[in-house]
Amino acid sequence: MQKNEKISDIMKHTLYSLICVARTKTTDDYAWSTLKKLINELKDNYSFLNYVNINDLENLKNNIEDIQIISKIENIESREIGKSIQDLIDLYKKYLGKKAGYFFIREFKNDLGEKYHSSIKSLGVDLRLIELQNEMKGIESSKYEIKEESKSNIAFIKKQE
């Protein structure tokens, strides 16, 4: 995270990128209402999410200005912000289910852009790592298995018989 970068801007762009990707998989209303629901669910763990407000569905303009973040969020520890973003991404992906698909994180990372991707990485959210983990899960659930050679720490893929 750069010195002059605000947590509120990072959070706002992260939330809006989640919306943008979700809207390619479902309706605008579903994407926005799911985000609102998930933020409400996470408020028990992250009370600072009370500083995040999303316009009511009937008042949406379907742009980033539909998300308002109170400046008090700037006082929250960056590690906690990162954990909340990670949880939000994980939950959003689960809520979209099969609609999210294999490329959800890749699309999210692309929509977020390099600047904000670097910003959330500095908060502890590594989208490239999440993407790699998703790829590995796909391999594990297929007819292949991952073997690791302990002497060299090299992993290889072997077709299951």
C-alpha positions as CSV (number, residue, x, y, z in Angstrom):
1,M,0.0,0.0,0.0
2,Q,1.4,3.4,-1.0
3,K,1.7,6.1,1.7
4,N,-1.0,8.4,0.4
5,E,-3.4,5.6,-0.5
6,K,-6.6,5.5,1.6
7,I,-8.1,2.3,2.9
8,S,-11.5,3.6,2.0
9,D,-10.4,3.9,-1.7
10,I,-8.9,0.4,-1.7
11,M,-12.1,-1.0,-0.1
12,K,-14.4,0.8,-2.4
13,H,-12.6,-0.4,-5.5
14,T,-12.4,-3.9,-4.2
15,L,-16.1,-4.0,-3.5
16,Y,-16.9,-2.5,-6.9
17,S,-14.7,-5.0,-8.7
18,L,-16.5,-7.8,-7.0
19,I,-19.7,-6.4,-8.2
20,C,-18.4,-6.0,-11.8
21,V,-17.3,-9.6,-12.0
22,A,-20.5,-10.9,-10.4
23,R,-22.6,-8.9,-12.8
24,T,-21.1,-10.9,-15.7
25,K,-22.4,-14.1,-14.0
26,T,-25.8,-12.9,-12.7
27,T,-28.1,-9.9,-12.6
28,D,-27.2,-6.5,-11.3
29,D,-29.7,-6.7,-8.5
30,Y,-28.4,-10.2,-7.4
31,A,-24.8,-9.0,-7.5
32,W,-25.5,-5.9,-5.4
33,S,-27.9,-7.6,-2.9
34,T,-25.4,-10.5,-2.4
35,L,-22.6,-8.0,-1.6
36,K,-24.9,-6.2,0.9
37,K,-25.9,-9.5,2.5
38,L,-22.3,-10.7,2.8
39,I,-21.1,-7.4,4.3
40,N,-23.9,-7.7,6.9
41,E,-22.9,-11.3,7.7
42,L,-19.3,-10.3,8.2
43,K,-20.1,-7.4,10.5
44,D,-20.1,-9.8,13.5
45,N,-16.4,-10.5,12.8
46,Y,-15.5,-7.1,11.5
47,S,-17.5,-4.3,13.2
48,F,-15.7,-1.7,11.0
49,L,-17.8,-3.0,8.1
50,N,-20.5,-0.8,9.6
51,Y,-18.5,2.0,8.0
52,V,-19.5,0.6,4.6
53,N,-22.8,1.6,3.0
54,I,-24.3,0.5,-0.2
55,N,-27.3,2.2,-1.7
56,D,-30.6,0.5,-1.6
57,L,-31.4,-1.5,-4.8
58,E,-34.1,1.0,-5.9
59,N,-31.6,3.8,-5.6
60,L,-28.7,2.1,-7.4
61,K,-26.9,3.9,-10.3
62,N,-24.8,0.8,-10.9
63,N,-21.5,2.5,-10.5
64,I,-18.8,2.9,-7.9
65,E,-20.6,5.9,-6.3
66,D,-23.2,3.4,-5.0
67,I,-20.6,2.5,-2.4
68,Q,-19.9,4.9,0.5
69,I,-17.2,4.3,3.1
70,I,-17.0,6.4,6.2
71,S,-13.5,7.8,6.8
72,K,-13.3,6.2,10.3
73,I,-12.2,3.0,8.4
74,E,-8.8,4.7,7.9
75,N,-8.1,4.0,11.7
76,I,-8.5,0.2,11.3
77,E,-5.4,-2.0,11.3
78,S,-4.6,-2.9,7.7
79,R,-4.2,-6.6,8.6
80,E,-7.9,-6.6,9.8
81,I,-9.0,-4.9,6.6
82,G,-7.1,-7.6,4.6
83,K,-8.7,-10.4,6.5
84,S,-12.2,-8.9,5.9
85,I,-11.5,-8.6,2.1
86,Q,-10.2,-12.2,2.0
87,D,-13.3,-13.4,3.8
88,L,-15.6,-11.3,1.5
89,I,-14.0,-12.7,-1.6
90,D,-14.3,-16.3,-0.3
91,L,-17.9,-15.8,0.7
92,Y,-18.9,-14.0,-2.5
93,K,-17.4,-16.8,-4.6
94,K,-19.3,-19.4,-2.6
95,Y,-22.6,-17.5,-2.9
96,L,-22.2,-17.3,-6.7
97,G,-21.5,-21.1,-6.7
98,K,-21.0,-22.6,-10.1
99,K,-21.8,-19.2,-11.6
100,A,-18.5,-18.0,-10.2
101,G,-16.6,-20.7,-12.0
102,Y,-13.0,-21.3,-12.4
103,F,-12.1,-17.8,-13.6
104,F,-13.7,-15.7,-10.9
105,I,-10.4,-14.7,-9.2
106,R,-8.7,-14.1,-12.5
107,E,-11.5,-11.8,-13.7
108,F,-11.6,-10.1,-10.3
109,K,-7.9,-9.5,-10.4
110,N,-8.1,-8.1,-14.0
111,D,-11.1,-5.8,-13.1
112,L,-9.4,-4.6,-9.9
113,G,-6.3,-3.5,-11.9
114,E,-2.6,-3.7,-10.9
115,K,-2.7,-0.7,-8.6
116,Y,-5.4,-2.1,-6.3
117,H,-4.2,-5.6,-6.7
118,S,-0.9,-4.5,-5.3
119,S,-2.7,-2.5,-2.6
120,I,-4.8,-5.5,-1.3
121,K,-1.7,-7.7,-1.6
122,S,0.0,-5.3,0.9
123,L,-3.0,-5.9,3.2
124,G,-2.4,-9.7,3.0
125,V,-4.7,-10.7,0.1
126,D,-2.7,-12.4,-2.6
127,L,-5.0,-13.0,-5.6
128,R,-2.3,-14.8,-7.5
129,L,-1.9,-17.3,-4.7
130,I,-5.7,-17.7,-4.5
131,E,-5.8,-18.3,-8.2
132,L,-3.0,-20.9,-8.0
133,Q,-4.8,-22.6,-5.1
134,N,-8.0,-22.8,-7.2
135,E,-6.1,-24.3,-10.1
136,M,-4.6,-26.9,-7.7
137,K,-8.1,-27.8,-6.4
138,G,-9.2,-28.3,-10.0
139,I,-6.3,-30.6,-10.6
140,E,-6.9,-32.5,-7.3
141,S,-10.6,-33.0,-8.1
142,S,-9.8,-34.3,-11.6
143,K,-8.3,-37.7,-12.5
144,Y,-4.9,-36.4,-11.6
145,E,-3.0,-36.4,-8.4
146,I,-0.2,-34.1,-7.2
147,K,2.9,-35.9,-6.0
148,E,5.7,-34.1,-4.3
149,E,9.2,-35.4,-4.3
150,S,10.5,-34.7,-0.8
151,K,14.2,-34.7,-1.6
152,S,13.9,-31.9,-4.2
153,N,10.6,-30.2,-3.2
154,I,9.4,-30.6,-6.7
155,A,5.8,-31.3,-7.3
156,F,4.5,-33.2,-10.4
157,I,1.2,-34.3,-11.6
158,K,0.4,-38.0,-12.1
159,K,-2.7,-39.4,-13.8
160,Q,-4.7,-41.5,-11.4
161,E,-5.3,-45.1,-12.4
